Amino acid sequence: MLYILKINCFFEIATFLDLKKMIFCNIS
């Protein structure tokens, strides 16, 4: 589950390229 979440966050960052998203995912 954690792996999927991490991948999802990475994918979103690559697509959206949003730093905020990266931080949020890291915290989560």
SEVO-673583 format. One record per residue: x, y, z of N, C-alpha, C, O, CB in turn. Coordinates in steps of 0.05 Angstrom, whole numbers. Each point is the difference from the previous one (the first is absolute). Glycine has a CB too. Example, Ala and Ser with C-alpha at 12.3 -4.5 7.8 and 13.67 -1.06 7.14 Angstrom:
// residues 2
<site><n_c1>264</n_c1><n_c2>-114</n_c2><n_c3>156</n_c3><ca_c1>-18</ca_c1><ca_c2>24</ca_c2><ca_c3>0</ca_c3><c_c1>18</c_c1><c_c2>24</c_c2><c_c3>0</c_c3><o_c1>21</o_c1><o_c2>0</o_c2><o_c3>13</o_c3><cb_c1>-59</cb_c1><cb_c2>-23</cb_c2><cb_c3>12</cb_c3></site>
<site><n_c1>31</n_c1><n_c2>44</n_c2><n_c3>-39</n_c3><ca_c1>16</ca_c1><ca_c2>24</ca_c2><ca_c3>1</ca_c3><c_c1>-15</c_c1><c_c2>22</c_c2><c_c3>14</c_c3><o_c1>10</o_c1><o_c2>22</o_c2><o_c3>4</o_c3><cb_c1>14</cb_c1><cb_c2>-35</cb_c2><cb_c3>-47</cb_c3></site>
END
This chain:
// residues 28
<site><n_c1>17</n_c1><n_c2>-24</n_c2><n_c3>0</n_c3><ca_c1>-17</ca_c1><ca_c2>24</ca_c2><ca_c3>0</ca_c3><c_c1>18</c_c1><c_c2>25</c_c2><c_c3>0</c_c3><o_c1>-5</o_c1><o_c2>19</o_c2><o_c3>-15</o_c3><cb_c1>-32</cb_c1><cb_c2>-44</cb_c2><cb_c3>40</cb_c3></site>
<site><n_c1>56</n_c1><n_c2>25</n_c2><n_c3>-8</n_c3><ca_c1>18</ca_c1><ca_c2>23</ca_c2><ca_c3>2</ca_c3><c_c1>14</c_c1><c_c2>5</c_c2><c_c3>-27</c_c3><o_c1>3</o_c1><o_c2>23</o_c2><o_c3>-9</o_c3><cb_c1>4</cb_c1><cb_c2>-31</cb_c2><cb_c3>58</cb_c3></site>
<site><n_c1>1</n_c1><n_c2>-14</n_c2><n_c3>-61</n_c3><ca_c1>14</ca_c1><ca_c2>2</ca_c2><ca_c3>-26</ca_c3><c_c1>-18</c_c1><c_c2>14</c_c2><c_c3>-20</c_c3><o_c1>9</o_c1><o_c2>18</o_c2><o_c3>-15</o_c3><cb_c1>18</cb_c1><cb_c2>-60</cb_c2><cb_c3>25</cb_c3></site>
<site><n_c1>-52</n_c1><n_c2>33</n_c2><n_c3>-11</n_c3><ca_c1>-19</ca_c1><ca_c2>12</ca_c2><ca_c3>-20</ca_c3><c_c1>-3</c_c1><c_c2>30</c_c2><c_c3>6</c_c3><o_c1>0</o_c1><o_c2>16</o_c2><o_c3>-19</o_c3><cb_c1>-24</cb_c1><cb_c2>-61</cb_c2><cb_c3>15</cb_c3></site>
<site><n_c1>21</n_c1><n_c2>52</n_c2><n_c3>29</n_c3><ca_c1>-3</ca_c1><ca_c2>28</ca_c2><ca_c3>7</ca_c3><c_c1>24</c_c1><c_c2>16</c_c2><c_c3>-9</c_c3><o_c1>-3</o_c1><o_c2>22</o_c2><o_c3>-12</o_c3><cb_c1>-26</cb_c1><cb_c2>-35</cb_c2><cb_c3>52</cb_c3></site>
<site><n_c1>52</n_c1><n_c2>3</n_c2><n_c3>-34</n_c3><ca_c1>25</ca_c1><ca_c2>14</ca_c2><ca_c3>-8</ca_c3><c_c1>1</c_c1><c_c2>3</c_c2><c_c3>-30</c_c3><o_c1>7</o_c1><o_c2>22</o_c2><o_c3>-10</o_c3><cb_c1>17</cb_c1><cb_c2>-41</cb_c2><cb_c3>51</cb_c3></site>
<site><n_c1>-30</n_c1><n_c2>-2</n_c2><n_c3>-55</n_c3><ca_c1>0</ca_c1><ca_c2>1</ca_c2><ca_c3>-30</ca_c3><c_c1>-20</c_c1><c_c2>21</c_c2><c_c3>-10</c_c3><o_c1>6</o_c1><o_c2>16</o_c2><o_c3>-18</o_c3><cb_c1>9</cb_c1><cb_c2>-65</cb_c2><cb_c3>16</cb_c3></site>
<site><n_c1>-39</n_c1><n_c2>48</n_c2><n_c3>14</n_c3><ca_c1>-21</ca_c1><ca_c2>19</ca_c2><ca_c3>-8</ca_c3><c_c1>10</c_c1><c_c2>28</c_c2><c_c3>4</c_c3><o_c1>-4</o_c1><o_c2>17</o_c2><o_c3>-17</o_c3><cb_c1>-32</cb_c1><cb_c2>-50</cb_c2><cb_c3>29</cb_c3></site>
<site><n_c1>48</n_c1><n_c2>38</n_c2><n_c3>11</n_c3><ca_c1>10</ca_c1><ca_c2>27</ca_c2><ca_c3>6</ca_c3><c_c1>21</c_c1><c_c2>8</c_c2><c_c3>-21</c_c3><o_c1>-1</o_c1><o_c2>22</o_c2><o_c3>-10</o_c3><cb_c1>-9</cb_c1><cb_c2>-28</cb_c2><cb_c3>59</cb_c3></site>
<site><n_c1>28</n_c1><n_c2>-11</n_c2><n_c3>-54</n_c3><ca_c1>22</ca_c1><ca_c2>5</ca_c2><ca_c3>-19</ca_c3><c_c1>-12</c_c1><c_c2>6</c_c2><c_c3>-28</c_c3><o_c1>8</o_c1><o_c2>19</o_c2><o_c3>-13</o_c3><cb_c1>24</cb_c1><cb_c2>-49</cb_c2><cb_c3>39</cb_c3></site>
<site><n_c1>-52</n_c1><n_c2>14</n_c2><n_c3>-34</n_c3><ca_c1>-12</ca_c1><ca_c2>4</ca_c2><ca_c3>-26</ca_c3><c_c1>-14</c_c1><c_c2>27</c_c2><c_c3>-1</c_c3><o_c1>3</o_c1><o_c2>14</o_c2><o_c3>-20</o_c3><cb_c1>-10</cb_c1><cb_c2>-64</cb_c2><cb_c3>16</cb_c3></site>
<site><n_c1>-7</n_c1><n_c2>57</n_c2><n_c3>25</n_c3><ca_c1>-14</ca_c1><ca_c2>26</ca_c2><ca_c3>1</ca_c3><c_c1>21</c_c1><c_c2>23</c_c2><c_c3>-1</c_c3><o_c1>-5</o_c1><o_c2>20</o_c2><o_c3>-14</o_c3><cb_c1>-33</cb_c1><cb_c2>-41</cb_c2><cb_c3>41</cb_c3></site>
<site><n_c1>60</n_c1><n_c2>18</n_c2><n_c3>-13</n_c3><ca_c1>20</ca_c1><ca_c2>21</ca_c2><ca_c3>0</ca_c3><c_c1>11</c_c1><c_c2>3</c_c2><c_c3>-29</c_c3><o_c1>4</o_c1><o_c2>22</o_c2><o_c3>-9</o_c3><cb_c1>9</cb_c1><cb_c2>-32</cb_c2><cb_c3>58</cb_c3></site>
<site><n_c1>-8</n_c1><n_c2>-12</n_c2><n_c3>-62</n_c3><ca_c1>12</ca_c1><ca_c2>0</ca_c2><ca_c3>-27</ca_c3><c_c1>-21</c_c1><c_c2>13</c_c2><c_c3>-19</c_c3><o_c1>8</o_c1><o_c2>15</o_c2><o_c3>-18</o_c3><cb_c1>20</cb_c1><cb_c2>-56</cb_c2><cb_c3>27</cb_c3></site>
<site><n_c1>-53</n_c1><n_c2>35</n_c2><n_c3>-5</n_c3><ca_c1>-21</ca_c1><ca_c2>11</ca_c2><ca_c3>-18</ca_c3><c_c1>-6</c_c1><c_c2>29</c_c2><c_c3>8</c_c3><o_c1>0</o_c1><o_c2>17</o_c2><o_c3>-18</o_c3><cb_c1>-19</cb_c1><cb_c2>-64</cb_c2><cb_c3>12</cb_c3></site>
<site><n_c1>14</n_c1><n_c2>51</n_c2><n_c3>31</n_c3><ca_c1>-6</ca_c1><ca_c2>28</ca_c2><ca_c3>9</ca_c3><c_c1>25</c_c1><c_c2>16</c_c2><c_c3>5</c_c3><o_c1>-1</o_c1><o_c2>25</o_c2><o_c3>-2</o_c3><cb_c1>-42</cb_c1><cb_c2>-42</cb_c2><cb_c3>21</cb_c3></site>
<site><n_c1>64</n_c1><n_c2>3</n_c2><n_c3>-12</n_c3><ca_c1>25</ca_c1><ca_c2>14</ca_c2><ca_c3>6</ca_c3><c_c1>-5</c_c1><c_c2>21</c_c2><c_c3>22</c_c3><o_c1>10</o_c1><o_c2>23</o_c2><o_c3>-1</o_c3><cb_c1>7</cb_c1><cb_c2>-30</cb_c2><cb_c3>-47</cb_c3></site>
<site><n_c1>-31</n_c1><n_c2>-2</n_c2><n_c3>68</n_c3><ca_c1>-7</ca_c1><ca_c2>19</ca_c2><ca_c3>22</ca_c3><c_c1>17</c_c1><c_c2>-8</c_c2><c_c3>25</c_c3><o_c1>-2</o_c1><o_c2>-23</o_c2><o_c3>9</o_c3><cb_c1>-45</cb_c1><cb_c2>31</cb_c2><cb_c3>-28</cb_c3></site>
<site><n_c1>62</n_c1><n_c2>10</n_c2><n_c3>30</n_c3><ca_c1>16</ca_c1><ca_c2>-6</ca_c2><ca_c3>23</ca_c3><c_c1>-18</c_c1><c_c2>-4</c_c2><c_c3>24</c_c3><o_c1>6</o_c1><o_c2>-17</o_c2><o_c3>17</o_c3><cb_c1>32</cb_c1><cb_c2>44</cb_c2><cb_c3>-35</cb_c3></site>
<site><n_c1>-60</n_c1><n_c2>-12</n_c2><n_c3>20</n_c3><ca_c1>-18</ca_c1><ca_c2>-3</ca_c2><ca_c3>22</ca_c3><c_c1>-10</c_c1><c_c2>-28</c_c2><c_c3>2</c_c3><o_c1>-2</o_c1><o_c2>-12</o_c2><o_c3>22</o_c3><cb_c1>-11</cb_c1><cb_c2>60</cb_c2><cb_c3>-27</cb_c3></site>
<site><n_c1>6</n_c1><n_c2>-60</n_c2><n_c3>-18</n_c3><ca_c1>-10</ca_c1><ca_c2>-27</ca_c2><ca_c3>-1</ca_c3><c_c1>21</c_c1><c_c2>-19</c_c2><c_c3>12</c_c3><o_c1>-7</o_c1><o_c2>-19</o_c2><o_c3>15</o_c3><cb_c1>-22</cb_c1><cb_c2>30</cb_c2><cb_c3>-56</cb_c3></site>
<site><n_c1>54</n_c1><n_c2>-7</n_c2><n_c3>33</n_c3><ca_c1>21</ca_c1><ca_c2>-17</ca_c2><ca_c3>9</ca_c3><c_c1>2</c_c1><c_c2>1</c_c2><c_c3>30</c_c3><o_c1>2</o_c1><o_c2>-21</o_c2><o_c3>13</o_c3><cb_c1>23</cb_c1><cb_c2>28</cb_c2><cb_c3>-56</cb_c3></site>
<site><n_c1>-25</n_c1><n_c2>16</n_c2><n_c3>54</n_c3><ca_c1>2</ca_c1><ca_c2>3</ca_c2><ca_c3>29</ca_c3><c_c1>-23</c_c1><c_c2>-14</c_c2><c_c3>14</c_c3><o_c1>3</o_c1><o_c2>-14</o_c2><o_c3>20</o_c3><cb_c1>22</cb_c1><cb_c2>58</cb_c2><cb_c3>-26</cb_c3></site>
<site><n_c1>-49</n_c1><n_c2>-39</n_c2><n_c3>-4</n_c3><ca_c1>-24</ca_c1><ca_c2>-11</ca_c2><ca_c3>11</ca_c3><c_c1>2</c_c1><c_c2>-31</c_c2><c_c3>0</c_c3><o_c1>-7</o_c1><o_c2>-13</o_c2><o_c3>20</o_c3><cb_c1>-20</cb_c1><cb_c2>53</cb_c2><cb_c3>-35</cb_c3></site>
<site><n_c1>36</n_c1><n_c2>-51</n_c2><n_c3>-7</n_c3><ca_c1>2</ca_c1><ca_c2>-29</ca_c2><ca_c3>-2</ca_c3><c_c1>21</c_c1><c_c2>-10</c_c2><c_c3>20</c_c3><o_c1>-4</o_c1><o_c2>-20</o_c2><o_c3>13</o_c3><cb_c1>-9</cb_c1><cb_c2>22</cb_c2><cb_c3>-62</cb_c3></site>
<site><n_c1>35</n_c1><n_c2>12</n_c2><n_c3>51</n_c3><ca_c1>21</ca_c1><ca_c2>-8</ca_c2><ca_c3>18</ca_c3><c_c1>-10</c_c1><c_c2>0</c_c2><c_c3>29</c_c3><o_c1>5</o_c1><o_c2>-19</o_c2><o_c3>15</o_c3><cb_c1>29</cb_c1><cb_c2>38</cb_c2><cb_c3>-46</cb_c3></site>
<site><n_c1>-49</n_c1><n_c2>1</n_c2><n_c3>38</n_c3><ca_c1>-11</ca_c1><ca_c2>1</ca_c2><ca_c3>28</ca_c3><c_c1>-20</c_c1><c_c2>-23</c_c2><c_c3>4</c_c3><o_c1>0</o_c1><o_c2>-13</o_c2><o_c3>21</o_c3><cb_c1>5</cb_c1><cb_c2>63</cb_c2><cb_c3>-20</cb_c3></site>
<site><n_c1>-21</n_c1><n_c2>-55</n_c2><n_c3>-22</n_c3><ca_c1>-19</ca_c1><ca_c2>-22</ca_c2><ca_c3>1</ca_c3><c_c1>14</c_c1><c_c2>-26</c_c2><c_c3>-1</c_c3><o_c1>-12</o_c1><o_c2>-22</o_c2><o_c3>0</o_c3><cb_c1>-24</cb_c1><cb_c2>51</cb_c2><cb_c3>-21</cb_c3></site>
END
